[in-house]
Amino acid sequence: MTYLEAIGKVLVIGLVLGAGLPALFAVGLVAFSNGSGGTHEDGTTVAPNPVLKVLGLLLFALVSAVIVIAILWITKATIQHHFGFNPVPFLPGK
């Protein structure tokens, strides 16, 4: 693997995790907010939309799962050393 390939991989992963996860979280916030209903400026009410609320919660769960899995992957060697098991056996090792 050349240096340019390695830099390209780091750049792509950085963009996906650095910009993609916050964007998914923001979409989840908008979906959850729009799904909760409320009132407009003119006083009319909007009924709650459970589909949008569930979509928002699913996006929150996805972002949370990615963060937890990333932390477990980063600390994998320490967890293996102290507790004797691999917390992320589905991810490839070094």
C-alpha positions in Angstrom: 0.0 0.0 0.0 1.4 3.3 -1.0 1.3 6.5 1.1 -1.4 8.0 -1.1 -3.7 5.0 -0.7 -3.3 5.1 3.1 -4.0 8.9 3.1 -7.0 8.3 0.9 -8.4 5.7 3.2 -7.9 7.9 6.3 -9.5 10.8 4.4 -12.6 8.8 3.4 -13.1 7.3 6.9 -12.6 10.7 8.5 -15.2 12.3 6.2 -17.7 9.5 6.8 -17.3 9.4 10.5 -16.5 13.1 11.0 -19.2 14.6 8.9 -21.5 11.6 8.2 -22.4 10.7 11.8 -23.2 14.3 12.9 -25.3 14.7 9.7 -27.2 11.5 10.5 -27.7 12.8 14.1 -29.0 16.1 12.7 -31.4 14.3 10.4 -32.6 12.3 13.3 -33.2 15.5 15.3 -35.2 17.0 12.5 -37.3 13.8 12.0 -38.0 13.4 15.7 -38.9 17.1 16.1 -41.2 17.1 13.0 -42.8 13.8 14.2 -43.7 15.2 17.6 -46.3 17.6 16.2 -46.9 21.0 17.7 -48.3 24.4 16.7 -47.6 26.8 13.9 -47.2 30.5 14.2 -50.9 31.0 13.2 -52.1 28.8 16.1 -53.0 25.7 14.1 -51.9 22.4 15.5 -50.1 19.6 13.8 -50.8 16.0 14.7 -47.8 13.9 15.8 -46.3 11.6 13.2 -45.1 8.3 14.8 -43.3 7.3 11.7 -41.0 10.3 11.9 -40.5 9.8 15.6 -39.5 6.2 15.1 -37.1 7.2 12.2 -35.5 9.8 14.5 -35.0 7.2 17.3 -33.6 4.7 14.8 -31.1 7.2 13.6 -30.1 8.1 17.2 -29.7 4.3 17.9 -27.5 3.9 14.8 -25.2 6.8 15.7 -25.0 5.6 19.3 -24.1 2.0 18.2 -21.4 3.3 15.9 -19.9 5.3 18.7 -20.0 2.4 21.2 -18.5 0.0 18.7 -15.7 2.4 17.8 -14.8 2.9 21.5 -14.8 -0.9 22.0 -12.6 -1.4 18.9 -10.2 1.3 20.1 -9.9 -0.2 23.6 -10.0 -3.9 22.4 -6.5 -4.7 23.4 -7.0 -3.4 26.9 -10.3 -5.2 27.4 -8.7 -8.4 26.1 -5.8 -8.0 28.5 -7.9 -7.3 31.6 -11.0 -9.3 31.0 -9.9 -12.0 28.5 -12.5 -11.6 25.8 -12.8 -9.8 22.5 -15.6 -7.2 22.7 -15.8 -6.8 18.9 -15.1 -10.3 17.3 -17.0 -9.2 14.2 -14.4 -6.6 13.3 -11.0 -7.6 11.8 -7.9 -7.3 13.8 -4.6 -5.7 12.8 
